[in-house]
């Protein structure tokens, strides 16, 4: 939905279903319900999660035409896609496979370009479009520095093909599109420093040469295209997990010339370890489910961080852990500062929105991304349309102050 100059939505990865038929059915079911609950009458923005399977199906002209007709009748529009999860994302074991195929593969490149071509046909005139994507790969899949170098070389080549495609789309249609890299713990890109490293070590020194040759343009022109079409997806949960301070992070990106294409409004669990550890372990076991990775980052009194690949591993080490606090990758609803006996990083979302109030040029795409409702403890589950509406209703009044 459009709030002043910003576009706000929820990410439809909350809905299970990999086919286009399932995706479309969910949109037709829930968008009208959410609109009615919110009593929102303006154009309703959609953050579309389009799987590989669904993208292949939606490529068909008849299905795309049908969807565009529905968007028009529903007074809705698509401005951003979630292109991070390629395949099954619900009711199956996802874990580290959410990164597969990674950016070293043709499959990831082709899926992303196909998704951009679809988005370019859905995007309203005068609105920029973005697709958030994997932080290159899962870092524990690379066993050596040479493995990582091969990964980054292949990823850079593929990313340059995407940039060339986006530049061509803008030339042909006038529509501006950007790929939004989404750092998260245990990705190749985990934080702001590694996002800057991507540009300074690979995209500019290596990628600009490749793009210059393929497009027959100068390297300075290629560099401008890279900074224009590759941006960052600032997932508030992910950056809070690694204890980054929003104001400092946004300043680093601005200094490095990296634009913020999308802000995903999301919250992590926050746990104080100064309590009975056995009792704490028993309470956290309810969150140690088998579908998603729940990376844990702890912080010691001296500021040192201790990272665990998943919550079960962290719980095995809980009794001897030296950290004062844990933050757990578990996208809990954005409107609550507490969940049962735990806190969340809810306050960081307010800090981000406060920053955007004074710097509206930073980002105009905002998306609530809470997708773990099915694996939250039963006491935290509500009917789906109600939960979506409740989250957006918490965000909207804050945006109207921006």
VMD Tcl script that draws the C-alpha trace (Angstrom):
set ca {
  {0.00 0.00 0.00}
  {1.18 3.52 -0.65}
  {1.79 5.66 2.43}
  {2.85 9.12 1.24}
  {5.88 8.44 -1.01}
  {6.58 4.99 0.45}
  {5.33 1.58 -0.54}
  {4.42 -0.78 2.29}
  {3.34 -4.39 2.23}
  {3.71 -7.74 3.92}
  {5.78 -10.45 2.30}
  {3.59 -13.20 0.86}
  {6.15 -15.84 1.86}
  {3.89 -16.12 4.91}
  {1.57 -18.21 2.71}
  {2.45 -21.86 1.99}
  {2.41 -23.04 -1.61}
  {5.04 -23.17 -4.36}
  {2.86 -23.20 -7.49}
  {1.48 -20.08 -9.11}
  {-2.05 -21.40 -8.59}
  {-1.46 -21.64 -4.83}
  {0.24 -18.25 -4.74}
  {-2.57 -16.55 -6.65}
  {-5.27 -18.23 -4.55}
  {-3.66 -16.92 -1.38}
  {-3.48 -13.37 -2.74}
  {-7.12 -13.43 -3.84}
  {-8.12 -14.77 -0.44}
  {-6.08 -12.61 1.92}
  {-5.54 -9.24 0.22}
  {-9.28 -8.33 0.35}
  {-9.50 -9.53 3.97}
  {-6.51 -7.49 5.06}
  {-7.70 -4.41 3.16}
  {-11.14 -4.66 4.79}
  {-9.72 -5.16 8.28}
  {-7.45 -2.15 7.88}
  {-10.20 -0.13 6.16}
  {-7.59 0.84 3.59}
  {-9.05 2.27 0.39}
  {-5.99 3.30 -1.61}
  {-3.74 1.25 -3.92}
  {-2.67 -1.86 -1.99}
  {0.99 -2.79 -2.45}
  {1.97 -6.44 -2.60}
  {5.32 -7.93 -1.58}
  {5.20 -11.00 -3.78}
  {7.10 -14.19 -2.98}
  {7.51 -15.92 -6.33}
  {9.15 -19.35 -6.23}
  {11.10 -20.81 -9.14}
  {8.12 -23.03 -9.96}
  {5.63 -20.17 -9.79}
  {7.84 -17.90 -11.89}
  {7.94 -20.45 -14.69}
  {4.15 -20.70 -14.64}
  {3.53 -16.95 -14.42}
  {5.77 -16.39 -17.45}
  {2.89 -17.65 -19.58}
  {1.14 -14.67 -21.17}
  {-2.37 -15.83 -20.27}
  {-1.54 -16.24 -16.59}
  {0.30 -12.93 -16.44}
  {-2.61 -11.18 -18.17}
  {-5.06 -12.77 -15.71}
  {-2.97 -11.60 -12.75}
  {-2.66 -8.06 -14.12}
  {-6.43 -7.96 -14.62}
  {-6.99 -9.05 -11.01}
  {-4.51 -6.45 -9.71}
  {-6.43 -3.77 -11.57}
  {-9.81 -4.92 -10.25}
  {-8.45 -5.25 -6.69}
  {-6.76 -1.81 -6.80}
  {-3.50 -3.57 -5.94}
  {0.02 -3.46 -7.36}
  {3.30 -5.35 -7.02}
  {6.42 -3.29 -6.25}
  {8.78 -5.84 -4.68}
  {9.49 -9.55 -4.89}
  {11.14 -11.88 -2.41}
  {13.55 -13.86 -4.58}
  {15.56 -15.36 -1.70}
  {13.79 -18.75 -1.27}
  {14.00 -20.56 -4.61}
  {11.99 -23.67 -3.76}
  {9.84 -25.13 -0.95}
  {9.63 -22.77 2.02}
  {6.86 -24.22 4.20}
  {6.03 -27.57 5.81}
  {9.35 -29.09 4.82}
  {12.90 -28.99 6.18}
  {14.40 -25.81 4.75}
  {17.40 -24.99 6.99}
  {20.54 -24.05 4.98}
  {18.89 -25.12 1.70}
  {17.14 -21.74 1.63}
  {20.41 -20.56 0.03}
  {20.26 -23.17 -2.75}
  {20.88 -22.74 -5.57}
  {23.35 -20.01 -4.67}
  {24.71 -17.15 -6.77}
  {27.46 -19.30 -8.29}
  {24.81 -21.15 -10.30}
  {23.04 -20.52 -13.58}
  {19.79 -21.59 -11.90}
  {19.87 -18.68 -9.42}
  {20.77 -16.19 -12.16}
  {18.08 -17.39 -14.58}
  {15.39 -17.46 -11.85}
  {16.25 -13.91 -10.84}
  {16.28 -12.53 -14.38}
  {12.99 -14.28 -15.14}
  {11.49 -12.76 -11.98}
  {12.69 -9.30 -12.98}
  {11.10 -9.65 -16.42}
  {7.82 -10.54 -14.75}
  {8.13 -7.67 -12.26}
  {8.84 -5.20 -15.07}
  {5.48 -6.10 -16.63}
  {3.60 -5.79 -13.33}
  {5.22 -2.60 -12.07}
  {3.09 0.56 -12.27}
  {4.46 3.53 -14.16}
  {6.66 5.75 -12.01}
  {7.31 3.09 -9.34}
  {10.74 1.46 -8.96}
  {10.84 -2.30 -8.43}
  {13.14 -4.48 -6.35}
  {13.85 -8.14 -5.71}
  {15.55 -9.22 -2.49}
  {17.90 -12.17 -2.79}
  {20.33 -14.51 -1.05}
  {23.56 -13.14 0.47}
  {25.54 -14.99 -2.26}
  {25.65 -18.38 -0.50}
  {25.78 -20.22 2.83}
  {29.30 -19.67 4.17}
  {29.71 -23.14 5.68}
  {29.43 -24.73 2.22}
  {32.89 -23.39 1.33}
  {35.62 -25.47 2.94}
  {38.63 -23.38 1.86}
  {39.60 -19.92 0.71}
  {40.01 -21.23 -2.84}
  {36.42 -22.54 -2.69}
  {35.25 -19.10 -1.62}
  {37.24 -17.39 -4.38}
  {35.69 -19.67 -7.02}
  {32.25 -18.95 -5.57}
  {32.74 -15.19 -5.64}
  {34.13 -15.20 -9.18}
  {31.13 -17.13 -10.49}
  {28.70 -15.06 -8.41}
  {30.18 -11.79 -9.72}
  {29.83 -12.99 -13.31}
  {26.19 -13.92 -12.73}
  {25.41 -10.66 -10.93}
  {26.84 -8.69 -13.84}
  {24.48 -10.49 -16.22}
  {21.61 -9.38 -13.99}
  {22.85 -5.77 -14.03}
  {23.09 -5.84 -17.82}
  {19.52 -7.18 -18.01}
  {18.19 -4.48 -15.66}
  {19.94 -1.76 -17.62}
  {18.38 -3.10 -20.84}
  {14.91 -3.25 -19.25}
  {15.24 0.40 -18.21}
  {16.38 1.39 -21.70}
  {13.45 -0.43 -23.32}
  {10.66 0.37 -20.86}
  {11.84 3.24 -18.67}
  {11.28 1.06 -15.58}
  {13.98 1.13 -12.91}
  {14.67 -2.18 -11.16}
  {17.20 -3.12 -8.48}
  {18.51 -6.34 -6.95}
  {18.57 -6.10 -3.15}
  {21.20 -8.32 -1.49}
  {19.99 -9.52 1.92}
  {22.76 -10.14 4.50}
  {22.01 -12.63 7.25}
  {24.05 -14.66 9.80}
  {26.05 -17.46 8.16}
  {25.54 -16.04 4.70}
  {28.62 -15.01 2.74}
  {27.29 -11.54 3.50}
  {26.45 -11.32 7.21}
  {26.71 -7.62 8.00}
  {27.36 -4.13 6.64}
  {31.15 -4.60 6.44}
  {30.72 -7.68 4.24}
  {28.15 -5.92 2.07}
  {30.70 -3.15 1.48}
  {33.37 -5.83 0.85}
  {31.17 -7.28 -1.90}
  {31.37 -4.00 -3.79}
  {34.98 -3.07 -3.00}
  {36.56 -6.52 -3.50}
  {34.38 -7.96 -6.28}
  {31.62 -5.97 -7.94}
  {33.70 -2.89 -8.74}
  {37.24 -4.22 -9.43}
  {36.09 -7.46 -11.10}
  {32.48 -6.91 -12.09}
  {32.93 -3.50 -13.73}
  {35.50 -4.93 -16.15}
  {33.14 -7.76 -17.10}
  {30.18 -5.43 -17.51}
  {32.23 -2.92 -19.49}
  {33.26 -5.62 -21.96}
  {29.83 -7.23 -22.30}
  {27.92 -3.94 -22.73}
  {30.69 -2.14 -24.63}
  {30.70 0.80 -22.23}
  {33.45 2.43 -20.18}
  {34.38 1.07 -16.76}
  {33.18 4.27 -15.00}
  {29.81 3.83 -16.73}
  {29.76 0.18 -15.66}
  {30.48 1.17 -12.06}
  {27.53 3.58 -12.08}
  {25.23 0.82 -13.32}
  {26.44 -1.56 -10.60}
  {25.79 0.96 -7.81}
  {22.42 1.76 -9.36}
  {21.07 -1.74 -9.88}
  {22.63 -3.66 -6.96}
  {21.43 -2.43 -3.60}
  {20.96 -3.83 -0.09}
  {17.91 -5.31 1.57}
  {18.09 -4.10 5.18}
  {16.33 -6.85 7.12}
  {15.94 -5.36 10.60}
  {15.96 -8.79 12.26}
  {19.17 -9.87 10.51}
  {21.10 -6.70 11.31}
  {19.85 -6.74 14.91}
  {21.09 -10.33 15.23}
  {24.65 -9.16 14.62}
  {24.15 -6.20 16.98}
  {24.50 -3.49 14.36}
  {23.19 -0.04 15.24}
  {20.89 1.24 12.49}
  {22.16 4.82 12.40}
  {25.77 3.65 12.10}
  {24.91 1.08 9.44}
  {22.93 3.48 7.26}
  {25.80 5.99 7.53}
  {28.31 3.32 6.41}
  {26.20 2.43 3.39}
  {25.78 6.08 2.45}
  {29.53 6.71 2.69}
  {30.23 3.60 0.57}
  {27.71 4.71 -2.08}
  {25.48 1.66 -1.48}
  {21.74 2.31 -1.73}
  {19.06 0.65 0.40}
  {16.51 -0.92 -1.93}
  {14.23 -2.43 0.68}
  {13.76 -2.39 4.44}
  {12.21 -5.58 5.79}
  {10.50 -4.85 9.09}
  {11.14 -7.91 11.23}
  {12.08 -8.79 14.80}
  {14.32 -11.44 16.38}
  {14.01 -13.08 19.78}
  {16.21 -11.56 22.50}
  {17.14 -13.56 25.58}
  {18.90 -12.48 28.78}
  {21.12 -15.37 29.95}
  {21.31 -14.11 33.54}
  {18.74 -16.62 34.79}
  {18.29 -20.29 35.61}
  {19.89 -21.95 32.57}
  {18.04 -25.28 32.83}
  {14.69 -23.54 33.05}
  {15.66 -21.26 30.19}
  {16.65 -24.25 28.06}
  {13.30 -25.92 28.63}
  {11.49 -22.75 27.53}
  {13.64 -22.27 24.42}
  {13.10 -25.85 23.27}
  {9.65 -24.80 22.04}
  {11.40 -22.58 19.47}
  {13.97 -25.20 18.37}
  {11.88 -26.48 15.47}
  {13.12 -28.36 12.43}
  {11.94 -26.23 9.50}
  {14.15 -23.15 9.44}
  {17.64 -22.19 10.53}
  {17.52 -20.27 13.80}
  {21.02 -18.87 14.03}
  {22.01 -17.54 17.45}
  {24.45 -14.71 18.10}
  {25.50 -14.10 21.68}
  {27.24 -11.09 23.13}
  {29.69 -11.15 26.04}
  {30.21 -8.34 28.53}
  {33.26 -7.12 26.60}
  {31.24 -6.92 23.37}
  {32.67 -10.09 21.79}
  {30.19 -12.07 19.73}
  {29.73 -15.84 19.80}
  {27.84 -17.38 16.86}
  {25.93 -20.68 16.71}
  {24.70 -22.12 13.41}
  {21.31 -23.12 14.83}
  {19.35 -22.99 18.08}
  {19.78 -26.72 18.95}
  {23.57 -26.26 18.82}
  {23.32 -23.17 21.01}
  {21.16 -25.00 23.56}
  {23.77 -27.76 23.82}
  {26.25 -25.09 24.91}
  {23.89 -23.06 27.08}
  {25.04 -24.32 30.48}
  {28.63 -23.15 29.89}
  {27.91 -20.13 27.69}
  {29.76 -16.96 28.74}
  {27.46 -14.59 26.88}
  {25.14 -12.14 28.61}
  {22.55 -12.09 25.83}
  {21.42 -14.19 22.90}
  {19.63 -12.99 19.80}
  {17.86 -15.73 17.87}
  {16.89 -15.73 14.18}
  {13.19 -16.27 14.56}
  {10.99 -13.72 12.77}
  {8.51 -12.96 15.53}
  {5.63 -10.50 14.97}
  {6.76 -6.89 14.84}
  {4.18 -5.38 17.18}
  {5.20 -7.07 20.45}
  {8.29 -6.24 22.53}
  {7.85 -9.53 24.44}
  {6.94 -13.13 23.65}
  {6.03 -15.24 26.65}
  {9.20 -15.11 28.79}
  {11.41 -13.55 26.11}
  {11.95 -10.12 24.64}
  {12.29 -9.25 20.97}
  {14.32 -6.70 19.01}
  {11.08 -4.78 18.46}
  {12.74 -1.54 19.63}
  {15.22 -1.70 16.74}
  {12.33 -1.48 14.25}
  {11.21 1.75 15.91}
  {14.79 3.01 15.71}
  {14.90 2.26 11.97}
  {11.57 4.02 11.39}
  {12.83 6.95 13.43}
  {15.89 7.19 11.18}
  {13.73 7.10 8.07}
  {11.68 9.98 9.46}
  {14.68 12.25 9.18}
  {16.10 10.65 6.03}
  {13.13 9.82 3.76}
  {15.41 9.52 0.73}
  {17.06 6.42 2.21}
  {14.44 3.87 1.13}
  {10.87 3.84 -0.19}
  {10.20 0.07 -0.09}
  {9.09 -1.33 3.27}
  {7.90 -4.87 3.84}
  {6.80 -6.67 6.97}
  {8.40 -10.12 6.89}
  {7.08 -12.44 9.56}
  {6.87 -15.92 8.06}
  {7.25 -18.20 11.09}
  {3.64 -18.21 12.30}
  {3.25 -21.93 11.62}
  {6.21 -22.79 13.86}
  {5.60 -20.30 16.67}
  {4.39 -21.74 19.98}
  {0.58 -22.21 19.92}
  {-0.01 -19.31 22.33}
  {1.40 -16.91 19.72}
  {-0.69 -18.06 16.75}
  {-3.68 -16.09 15.46}
  {-5.79 -16.42 12.30}
  {-3.57 -15.44 9.38}
  {-5.51 -12.43 8.06}
  {-5.70 -11.09 11.60}
  {-1.96 -11.39 12.15}
  {-1.13 -9.69 8.85}
  {-3.53 -6.85 9.54}
  {-2.30 -6.42 13.09}
  {1.30 -6.06 11.93}
  {0.47 -3.55 9.20}
  {-1.79 -1.63 11.58}
  {1.18 -1.22 13.94}
  {3.42 0.10 11.14}
  {1.04 2.43 9.28}
  {0.61 5.11 11.98}
  {4.38 5.37 12.33}
  {4.82 5.81 8.58}
  {2.21 8.54 8.50}
  {4.45 10.51 10.83}
  {7.39 10.23 8.47}
}
mol new
graphics top color blue
foreach p $ca { graphics top sphere $p radius 0.5 }
foreach p [lrange $ca 0 end-1] q [lrange $ca 1 end] { graphics top cylinder $p $q radius 0.2 }
display resetview
